[in-house]
């Protein structure tokens, strides 16, 4: 079932339940309200009649003197003498009057609804002044009259409910369509992503959580597009990096086999083949390790290590290479802190960046640790501006680079350490790599 239909059915069902409960409660309250109002009106009418009786028939000795007056009044009434416990006059039937008397209603002042022979009556009694006369006027209204008013009022209310409900349902269909329309459009955009038509994506006009989903969709599409492009570049670069040494090995192998290379040339060819094989082995090993890092196949076992310990390890391992290349390798600890990382993997990431700096430096490389930041910079020629956005991609390498995987491996490890890495121009003249870490303690 489509979402639009589900929402409309849910709203319609909820509306029907609410209107039904409201109608039932209202129907019951109407009767209570009508009874209270009828009692008030009966008392007002009774007080007027008693006032007339007191003024016109002040010294009544016989009911016959005002019987004609009482009979001329609308509605049911009874004139009762509570002192003598006798009914002086009644417009009710004899059977109803007898039943009222037998049930003790005349002497019971708590019951306001009296059961007659065929229906109930709303009653109100007014005592004639002076009280010692013992005369009471009791007015009665059949409950059937109130039920007729109740049914009439409820029927009109039902019409209002039906019209209001129909308008509410129409409004819900309109609002639901407005709500579901962006979702339908998002579904169409997802189809484009599924078919890799990233350039055909169109923004969807939405608000609230749907807008957040829409933004997430486009962010995901951009990430997927970039990932696919990087994968394409990766395969192109990988094929190139692997093809070159393989062609060299194949050329020398075929030349040696056919006797083209002999003596010294043969030995040089074999040496070159060994070097290319080692280069291939290094590239393949780094590709495999990078793939395992990105797929999280390798366990990342984090622990707290001292920044001073890591700094000393970087210095001790890089010093021989720096001296070999004639580069001054300086380290400094501005403020000690602790890192929550995988010791060996994070050390490898820093070493990869340091090796890259030594390879491109003219005379100097500096490594500094401060707070949660590690900075590695050199005084070389720096990184070309057009290469900076791609410097951490696989097989992207500058002049003098080897496999083009060292910085990609470093970035992957640093990101797994809840950190980030960026490259910028150094005040020394070369490149400046900045590692920012989150999991640190002073």
Beta strands, then each sheet from edge to edge (+ up, - down):
strand 1: 76-81
strand 2: 86-90
strand 3: 113-115
strand 4: 120-127
strand 5: 135-142
strand 6: 303-306
strand 7: 328-333
strand 8: 338-341
strand 9: 364-370
strand 10: 373-378
strand 11: 419-425
strand 12: 431-437
strand 13: 440-441
sheet 1: 2+ 1- 5+ 4- 3+
sheet 2: 6+ 8- 13+
sheet 3: 7+ 9+ 10- 12+ 11-
end
